[in-house]
Amino acid sequence: MNKSKNWLTGVLCLFVWMGLWKFILLPFLVKVFELNDSLALYNLTDLFGYLIGGFLFAFISIRIKKTSVNKKTTL
């Protein structure tokens, strides 16, 4: 059960990041840096956001796993 809880927490954080990226941060970057002119630059920025989300998901999953292992060893 703990293993699935770790994955669910990581996936939830990933969805939150993707929501923030797609609906708040990316439109802000497009407006500030005028990325509408270059579709390639827009796609590269969008891909960069997805990569950040993937690393965030991996970091959170590993961190939760280490925390749960530490709790098991101290009990």
Residue pairs with C-beta under 8 A, 6 or more apart in sequence:
2 68
5 64
6 61
6 64
6 65
6 68
7 61
9 60
9 61
9 64
10 57
10 58
10 60
10 61
10 64
11 57
13 56
13 57
13 60
14 53
14 54
14 56
14 57
17 52
17 53
17 56
17 57
18 49
18 50
18 53
21 49
21 50
21 52
21 53
22 49
25 49
26 45
26 46
26 49
29 35
29 45
30 36
30 42
30 45
35 41
35 42
35 45
36 42
